[in-house]
Every structure is written in C-alpha cells, then in structure tokens.
Amino acid sequence: MEHIYLPEPTENIWKKCAEEFENRWGFPNCIGSVDGKHVTIKRPNNSGSNYWCYLHKYSIVLMTIVGPDYKFICVDIGGFGKNSIFET
C-alpha cells in the first residue's frame, strides 16, 4: 500500500513541486519543506544511548518532506534519537 499512498518521488514530481512552490508561495527552486520531530519512546532493552536525545529523553526521529499543498512527499521514521543537529 505504501506505493499507492506514498509513491517514490520521480523527477516529474520534484519539477511539479518546484513549479507549485514558486506559483503558490513565491519560493523559486524549492522542491519541498522539511521538518522533523522527536517521538518519545520507552527505552528499548540493550540499546545503550542510541535513543537518548538532546531533549533528555528516549526518542526516535520522524523526518518528512511535504509539497506546496502540505501533502507528504517523503517520510523517514525510526532514526535514533541521538541523531540530531542540535547534539553537542
């Protein structure tokens, strides 16, 4: 079902997104809007610090790209909580 509801992006999809971002929102050369979220989880057994994040909790990372109409283009679910740009 994933290929029906979230097909793999093609060059045509990216071009259409870029065109719609420019027409609708005035952002030229934009192919998507990226956002991420740490989803709090219970620490998995024997996981060490892989899921511990800068927010001082255990989490997995949800990363998404949406198009100009707020519909998902790509999702990545399940990255370790420690994988963060804010990590020091």
C-alpha positions, -999 to 999 in steps of 0.1 A, spaced: 0 0 0 29 24 5 34 27 -32 -2 37 -36 -3 63 -9 33 74 -9 49 66 -42 86 70 -47 92 106 -59 102 110 -95 119 138 -114 84 149 -126 71 151 -90 100 173 -80 96 196 -110 59 199 -103 66 208 -67 91 234 -76 66 250 -100 38 250 -75 61 264 -47 70 293 -69 34 299 -82 16 295 -49 42 306 -23 67 327 -42 96 304 -34 116 297 -66 137 265 -68 121 249 -37 111 213 -41 98 206 -6 96 217 30 115 196 56 106 191 92 114 167 119 101 155 153 115 135 182 88 110 192 92 99 228 96 62 233 103 38 262 140 28 261 145 -4 242 163 -31 260 201 -32 254 200 0 233 226 19 252 225 56 244 213 52 208 178 65 215 188 92 241 185 127 226 194 163 235 159 167 249 169 144 278 145 116 268 145 85 247 131 91 212 130 80 176 132 107 148 104 113 123 116 133 93 93 144 65 92 164 33 59 180 22 49 197 -10 33 230 -15 -1 215 -7 11 202 27 9 166 15 38 142 23 63 135 -4 89 116 17 90 102 52 118 86 72 107 71 105 128 54 131 162 72 132 180 70 166 171 99 189 209 106 192 210 116 155 203 153 159 217 185 145 215 200 180 237 174 196 268 189 212 
